[in-house]
C-alpha cells in the first residue's frame, strides 16, 4: 500500500476543495492512504509543505493540488514556474515523488472549475511513480 502526503492550497478554495475531494477518492480507488493533508495559503507556498512531508519516513509520495487563475499581470505565470521548479527540486533532493496537480496558469475561474480532476491525476501519478520506482 502506498502512503501519501497531500498538499492543498486554500487560494481559490471553491476549486481546490473539489480537487482535494477528487484526490481522496482516487487514493481510495488505488488503495493508497493519505497520511497527512497540509492546507496551505497558495501554490507558491507548496514547495516547503511538500518538502516537510517528503522528509517523513512514512510518506512514499506527495501530491500537490492547487489552482492558479489568470489576473491582470503575468503573476500567474511567475507563480506556476517558481512552484513547478521548486517542487521538482524537492522531489529530486528528497528522492520522493512529488506530483504537480495544479491547474493553470492561463485559465479563468470557470476553466479552473472544469479541471478539478487534477486532484485525482496528482494522486494517480504519485501512486504510479511509487510503483515504478520500487
N, CA and C of each residue as an Amber inpcrd file, in Angstrom:
protein
   402
   0.8420000  -1.1860000   0.0000000   0.0000000   0.0000000   0.0000000
   0.8840000   1.2450000   0.0000000   0.4960000   2.2250000  -0.7810000
   1.2190000   3.4890000  -0.8890000   0.6720000   4.4790000   0.1260000
   1.5690000   5.1670000   0.8030000   1.1930000   6.1960000   1.7720000
   1.5850000   7.5500000   1.2080000   0.6040000   8.4350000   1.1450000
   0.7920000   9.7460000   0.5260000   0.6740000  10.8770000   1.5210000
   1.3340000  11.9760000   1.1770000   1.0770000  13.2640000   1.7850000
   0.3220000  14.0790000   0.7540000  -0.6080000  14.8940000   1.2010000
  -1.4070000  15.7180000   0.2940000  -1.2660000  17.1750000   0.7070000
  -0.9230000  18.0230000  -0.2470000  -0.8280000  19.4560000  -0.0260000
  -1.9510000  20.1020000  -0.8100000  -2.7760000  20.8860000  -0.1160000
  -3.9360000  21.5300000  -0.7370000  -3.8770000  23.0270000  -0.4920000
  -3.9750000  23.8040000  -1.5660000  -3.9380000  25.2590000  -1.4210000
  -5.3200000  25.8010000  -1.0790000  -5.3260000  26.8430000  -0.2610000
  -6.5840000  27.4780000   0.1300000  -7.0170000  28.5600000  -0.8470000
  -6.0530000  29.1770000  -1.5420000  -6.4040000  30.1870000  -2.5270000
  -7.2160000  29.5160000  -3.6260000  -8.3160000  30.1130000  -4.0290000
  -9.2700000  29.5080000  -4.9690000  -9.8940000  28.2510000  -4.3670000
 -10.2450000  28.3360000  -3.0800000 -10.7340000  27.1650000  -2.3390000
 -12.0060000  26.5500000  -2.9240000 -12.8200000  27.3340000  -3.6180000
 -14.0120000  26.7360000  -4.2180000 -13.6270000  25.6790000  -5.2480000
 -12.4480000  25.8050000  -5.8090000 -11.9210000  24.8200000  -6.7570000
 -11.0670000  23.7810000  -6.0380000 -10.1750000  24.2350000  -5.1800000
  -9.2090000  23.3060000  -4.5790000  -9.8600000  22.3310000  -3.6020000
 -10.9620000  22.7120000  -2.9830000 -11.6670000  21.7510000  -2.1220000
 -12.1990000  20.5880000  -2.9540000 -12.6880000  20.8890000  -4.1450000
 -13.1650000  19.8240000  -5.0400000 -11.9910000  18.9830000  -5.5460000
 -10.8670000  19.6430000  -5.7940000  -9.6750000  18.9120000  -6.2240000
  -9.2100000  17.9570000  -5.1260000  -9.2420000  18.4190000  -3.8860000
  -8.8460000  17.5780000  -2.7580000  -9.7920000  16.3910000  -2.6090000
 -11.0770000  16.6260000  -2.8020000 -12.0470000  15.5250000  -2.7320000
 -11.7630000  14.4980000  -3.8300000 -11.4430000  14.9750000  -5.0300000
 -11.1040000  14.0630000  -6.1310000  -9.8270000  13.2960000  -5.8060000
  -8.8770000  13.9540000  -5.1530000  -7.6250000  13.3030000  -4.7590000
  -7.8980000  12.1920000  -3.7530000  -8.7330000  12.4770000  -2.7630000
  -9.0510000  11.4610000  -1.7510000  -9.7780000  10.2680000  -2.3680000
 -10.6820000  10.5500000  -3.2880000 -11.4150000   9.4790000  -3.9620000
 -10.4550000   8.6100000  -4.7850000  -9.5270000   9.2450000  -5.4780000
  -8.5470000   8.4910000  -6.2670000  -7.6620000   7.6390000  -5.3570000
  -7.2850000   8.1900000  -4.2110000  -6.4760000   7.4180000  -3.2590000
  -7.2310000   6.1690000  -2.8140000  -8.5100000   6.3220000  -2.5030000
  -9.3260000   5.1630000  -2.1120000  -9.3740000   4.1270000  -3.2330000
  -9.5580000   4.6070000  -4.4620000  -9.6440000   3.6990000  -5.6030000
  -8.3320000   2.9590000  -5.8430000  -7.2170000   3.5890000  -5.5130000
  -5.8960000   2.9850000  -5.7270000  -5.3870000   2.2540000  -4.4880000
  -6.2030000   2.1610000  -3.4570000  -5.8200000   1.5070000  -2.2050000
  -4.5970000   2.1820000  -1.5830000  -4.5630000   3.5070000  -1.6940000
  -3.4950000   4.3080000  -1.0970000  -4.0540000   5.0210000   0.1250000
  -3.1780000   5.3330000   1.0530000  -3.5650000   6.0390000   2.2660000
  -2.9860000   7.4430000   2.2320000  -3.7980000   8.4200000   2.5850000
  -3.2940000   9.7820000   2.7540000  -3.0180000   9.9510000   4.2370000
  -1.7300000   9.9480000   4.5730000  -1.3210000  10.0010000   5.9760000
  -1.5290000  11.3820000   6.5760000  -1.3220000  12.4120000   5.7760000
  -1.4990000  13.7750000   6.2770000  -1.8300000  14.7110000   5.1260000
  -2.7200000  15.6440000   5.4200000  -3.0710000  16.7040000   4.4820000
  -2.6610000  18.0300000   5.0920000  -1.8750000  18.8050000   4.3310000
  -1.4990000  20.1430000   4.7710000  -2.2610000  21.1670000   3.9510000
  -3.0060000  22.0080000   4.6360000  -3.7070000  23.1270000   4.0000000
  -2.7670000  24.3210000   4.0430000  -2.4740000  24.8770000   2.8890000
  -1.5260000  25.9900000   2.8150000  -2.1760000  27.1670000   2.0790000
  -1.6180000  28.3670000   2.2100000  -2.2520000  29.5300000   1.5740000
  -2.3650000  29.4370000   0.0490000  -1.2570000  29.2130000  -0.6520000
  -1.3110000  29.2280000  -2.1090000  -0.2700000  28.3350000  -2.7370000
  -0.2990000  28.2490000  -4.0590000   0.6040000  27.3720000  -4.8050000
   2.0640000  27.7320000  -4.5470000   2.3630000  29.0110000  -4.4390000
   3.7370000  29.4350000  -4.2090000   4.3010000  28.8530000  -2.9120000
   3.4310000  28.5720000  -1.9480000   3.8340000  28.0270000  -0.6510000
   4.0000000  26.5120000  -0.6580000   3.6360000  25.8710000  -1.7400000
   3.5970000  24.4080000  -1.7600000   4.9620000  23.7200000  -1.6590000
   6.0550000  24.2590000  -2.1710000   7.3150000  23.5240000  -2.0590000
   7.7550000  23.2550000  -0.6170000   7.6110000  24.2210000   0.2670000
   8.0060000  23.9980000   1.6590000   7.1380000  22.9250000   2.3050000
   5.8370000  22.9900000   2.0670000   4.9300000  21.9800000   2.6300000
   5.2390000  20.5940000   2.0560000   5.4780000  20.5270000   0.7530000
   5.8070000  19.2440000   0.1330000   7.1140000  18.6950000   0.6860000
   8.0760000  19.5790000   0.9100000   9.3590000  19.1560000   1.4620000
   9.1890000  18.5780000   2.8660000   8.3830000  19.2230000   3.6850000
   8.1530000  18.7130000   5.0450000   7.5550000  17.3160000   5.0120000
   6.6060000  17.1010000   4.1070000   6.0010000  15.7720000   4.0040000
   6.9770000  14.7630000   3.4070000   7.7430000  15.1790000   2.4120000
   8.6840000  14.2690000   1.7510000   9.8020000  13.8100000   2.6870000
  10.0790000  14.5610000   3.7280000  11.1110000  14.1810000   4.7020000
  10.6700000  13.0220000   5.5930000   9.3730000  12.8300000   5.7060000
   8.8690000  11.8190000   6.6300000   9.1160000  10.4110000   6.1060000
   9.5250000   9.5320000   6.9840000   9.7950000   8.1510000   6.6050000
   8.5280000   7.3880000   6.2290000   7.3790000   7.8280000   6.7360000
   6.1370000   7.1060000   6.4660000   5.4150000   7.6020000   5.2140000
   5.9880000   8.5540000   4.4800000   5.3740000   9.1020000   3.2690000
   6.1400000   8.5840000   2.0530000   5.4310000   7.9120000   1.1410000
   6.0460000   7.3860000  -0.0760000   6.0800000   8.4110000  -1.2090000
   5.0980000   9.3100000  -1.2290000   4.9980000  10.3210000  -2.2810000
   4.1110000  11.4580000  -1.7850000   4.2470000  12.6010000  -2.4460000
   3.4630000  13.7780000  -2.0890000   2.7130000  14.2550000  -3.3310000
   1.4230000  14.5060000  -3.1710000   0.6060000  15.0800000  -4.2400000
   0.2330000  16.5080000  -3.8480000   0.4540000  17.4310000  -4.7550000
   0.1460000  18.8430000  -4.5230000  -1.0170000  19.2350000  -5.4290000
  -2.0570000  19.8420000  -4.8470000  -3.1810000  20.3140000  -5.6590000
  -3.4290000  21.7950000  -5.4030000  -3.7170000  22.4950000  -6.4870000
  -3.9780000  23.9200000  -6.4050000  -4.5010000  24.4240000  -7.7320000
  -4.9140000  25.6810000  -7.7310000  -5.4410000  26.3100000  -8.9430000
  -4.8670000  27.7170000  -9.0600000  -4.3130000  28.0120000 -10.2220000
  -3.7650000  29.3340000 -10.4910000  -4.6160000  29.9730000 -11.5770000
  -5.2350000  31.0820000 -11.2290000  -6.1360000  31.7840000 -12.1380000
  -5.4390000  33.0350000 -12.6600000  -5.6660000  33.3230000 -13.9250000
  -5.0560000  34.4780000 -14.5740000  -5.6330000  35.7840000 -14.0340000
  -4.7300000  36.7310000 -13.8080000  -5.1350000  38.0650000 -13.3940000
  -4.7750000  39.0820000 -14.4530000  -4.5490000  40.3090000 -14.0300000
  -4.2400000  41.3960000 -14.9630000  -2.7620000  41.4730000 -15.3330000
  -1.9240000  40.6950000 -14.6710000  -0.4750000  40.7110000 -14.9280000
  -0.0080000  39.2950000 -15.2480000   1.2850000  39.1180000 -15.3740000
   1.8690000  37.7960000 -15.6150000   2.1500000  37.0490000 -14.3180000
   1.5810000  37.5180000 -13.2160000   1.8260000  36.9290000 -11.9050000
   1.5240000  35.4320000 -11.8840000   0.4740000  35.0140000 -12.5680000
   0.1100000  33.5960000 -12.5690000   1.2170000  32.7400000 -13.1830000
   1.8370000  33.2390000 -14.2440000   2.9210000  32.5070000 -14.8920000
   4.1370000  32.4230000 -13.9820000   4.4510000  33.5050000 -13.3050000
   5.5930000  33.5440000 -12.3950000   5.3950000  32.5410000 -11.2600000
   4.2080000  32.5440000 -10.6770000   3.8940000  31.6230000  -9.5750000
   3.9950000  30.1740000 -10.0500000   3.4100000  29.8720000 -11.1880000
   3.4170000  28.4950000 -11.7010000   4.8370000  28.0190000 -11.9780000
   5.6300000  28.8530000 -12.6220000   7.0060000  28.4660000 -12.9440000
   7.8320000  28.2240000 -11.6790000   7.7280000  29.1490000 -10.7280000
   8.5070000  29.0230000  -9.4870000   8.0980000  27.7750000  -8.7100000
   6.8030000  27.5430000  -8.6050000   6.3270000  26.3830000  -7.8460000
   6.7190000  25.0750000  -8.5290000   6.5470000  25.0080000  -9.8310000
   6.8720000  23.7750000 -10.5490000   8.3540000  23.4370000 -10.4080000
   9.2130000  24.4170000 -10.5880000  10.6480000  24.1640000 -10.4630000
  11.0190000  23.7600000  -9.0450000  10.4580000  24.4550000  -8.0770000
  10.7880000  24.1490000  -6.6800000  10.2700000  22.7810000  -6.2610000
   9.0940000  22.3950000  -6.7340000   8.5770000  21.0640000  -6.4130000
   9.4260000  19.9730000  -7.0690000   9.9140000  20.2370000  -8.2630000
  10.8360000  19.2960000  -8.9080000  12.0960000  19.1480000  -8.0670000
  12.5940000  20.2640000  -7.5780000  13.7880000  20.2310000  -6.7270000
  13.5480000  19.4140000  -5.4620000  12.3900000  19.5820000  -4.8420000
  12.0620000  18.8060000  -3.6380000  12.0760000  17.3180000  -3.9660000
  11.4440000  16.9500000  -5.0520000  11.3740000  15.5450000  -5.4340000
  12.7660000  14.9570000  -5.6400000  13.6100000  15.6810000  -6.3430000
  14.9540000  15.1780000  -6.6150000  15.8350000  15.1960000  -5.3730000
  15.7260000  16.2480000  -4.5650000  16.5410000  16.3380000  -3.3470000
  16.1680000  15.2760000  -2.3270000  14.8920000  14.9700000  -2.2030000
  14.4100000  14.0080000  -1.2030000  14.2820000  12.5950000  -1.7540000
  14.4080000  12.4230000  -3.0770000  14.2220000  11.1250000  -3.7230000
  12.8340000  10.5650000  -3.4080000  11.8510000  11.4500000  -3.4620000
  10.4520000  11.1160000  -3.1900000   9.6120000  11.7460000  -4.3020000
   8.7270000  10.9770000  -4.9300000   7.8750000  11.5820000  -5.9510000
   7.0140000  12.7160000  -5.3710000   7.0120000  13.8390000  -6.0630000
   6.1490000  14.9730000  -5.7310000   5.4180000  15.3180000  -7.0130000
   4.1050000  15.1460000  -7.0130000   3.3310000  15.3600000  -8.2350000
   2.6500000  16.7130000  -8.2240000   2.4690000  17.2650000  -9.4130000
   2.0110000  18.6370000  -9.6240000   0.5760000  18.6320000 -10.1410000
  -0.3800000  18.5640000  -9.2230000  -1.7910000  18.5990000  -9.5870000
  -2.3290000  20.0200000  -9.5200000  -1.6730000  20.9020000 -10.2320000
  -2.0370000  22.3150000 -10.2090000  -2.5830000  22.6820000 -11.5810000
  -3.7910000  23.2140000 -11.6040000  -4.3340000  23.6980000 -12.8720000
  -3.9270000  25.1510000 -13.0500000  -3.7000000  25.5280000 -14.2870000
  -3.2310000  26.8760000 -14.5870000  -1.7480000  26.8490000 -14.8240000
  -1.1670000  27.9490000 -15.1590000  -1.7260000  29.2910000 -15.2970000
  -2.4810000  29.4530000 -16.6170000  -2.8860000  30.6780000 -16.8720000
  -3.5560000  30.9910000 -18.1270000  -4.9910000  30.4950000 -18.1940000
  -5.6560000  30.4580000 -17.0460000  -7.0390000  29.9890000 -17.0470000
  -7.9110000  30.9340000 -16.2370000  -9.1690000  30.9620000 -16.5960000
 -10.1540000  31.7290000 -15.8400000 -10.6470000  30.8870000 -14.6640000
 -11.4130000  31.5000000 -13.7920000 -12.0160000  30.7520000 -12.6930000
 -12.9210000  29.6420000 -13.1990000 -13.6660000  29.9270000 -14.2600000
 -14.5590000  28.9100000 -14.8310000 -13.7610000  27.7340000 -15.3790000
 -12.6480000  28.0260000 -16.0470000 -11.8080000  26.9490000 -16.5670000
 -11.1960000  26.1360000 -15.4330000 -10.8390000  26.8020000 -14.3420000
 -10.2900000  26.0950000 -13.1800000 -11.3220000  25.1270000 -12.6140000
 -12.5730000  25.5480000 -12.5550000 -13.6270000  24.6770000 -12.0240000
 -13.8440000  23.4420000 -12.9000000 -13.5090000  23.5600000 -14.1800000
 -13.6470000  22.4200000 -15.0900000 -12.4920000  21.4250000 -14.9560000
 -11.4580000  21.7940000 -14.1930000 -10.2510000  20.9670000 -14.1190000
 -10.0170000  20.3980000 -12.7230000 -11.0740000  20.1560000 -11.9800000
 -10.8990000  19.6110000 -10.6270000 -10.3410000  18.1970000 -10.6400000
 -10.3910000  17.5480000 -11.8010000  -9.8280000  16.1980000 -11.9160000
  -8.3100000  16.1890000 -11.7520000  -7.6760000  17.3590000 -11.7390000
  -6.2290000  17.4360000 -11.4960000  -5.8700000  16.8510000 -10.1290000
  -6.7890000  16.9100000  -9.1880000  -6.5370000  16.3080000  -7.8800000
  -6.3680000  14.8020000  -7.9860000  -7.2590000  14.1660000  -8.7140000
  -7.1580000  12.7170000  -8.9290000  -5.9250000  12.3760000  -9.7480000
  -5.6330000  13.1910000 -10.7590000  -4.4560000  12.9410000 -11.5940000
  -3.1710000  12.9890000 -10.7660000  -3.0990000  13.9160000  -9.8230000
  -1.8990000  14.0320000  -8.9800000  -1.7150000  12.7910000  -8.1210000
  -2.7880000  12.2970000  -7.5430000  -2.7010000  11.0910000  -6.7180000
  -2.3550000   9.8790000  -7.5780000  -2.9970000   9.7450000  -8.7130000
  -2.6930000   8.6020000  -9.5830000  -1.2400000   8.6210000 -10.0450000
  -0.7320000   9.7940000 -10.3750000   0.6700000   9.9010000 -10.7900000
   1.5980000   9.5530000  -9.6280000   1.2500000   9.9760000  -8.4250000
   2.0820000   9.6750000  -7.2490000   2.1390000   8.1750000  -7.0010000
   1.0010000   7.5200000  -7.0520000   0.9610000   6.0640000  -6.8380000
   1.7190000   5.3590000  -7.9640000   1.5290000   5.8060000  -9.1940000
   2.2470000   5.1980000 -10.3210000   3.7570000   5.3310000 -10.1410000
   4.2030000   6.4910000  -9.7240000   5.6460000   6.6960000  -9.5370000
   6.2050000   5.7990000  -8.4350000   5.4690000   5.6750000  -7.3380000
   5.9370000   4.7920000  -6.2630000   6.0340000   3.3570000  -6.7710000
   5.0230000   2.9200000  -7.5000000   5.0380000   1.5450000  -8.0330000
   6.1680000   1.3530000  -9.0410000   6.4480000   2.3660000  -9.8240000
   7.5030000   2.2760000 -10.8280000   8.8850000   2.2390000 -10.1910000
   9.0630000   3.0040000  -9.1280000  10.3890000   3.1610000  -8.5300000
  10.7150000   2.1350000  -7.4490000   9.7930000   1.2520000  -7.1430000
  10.0400000   0.2580000  -6.0890000  11.2060000  -0.6300000  -6.4390000
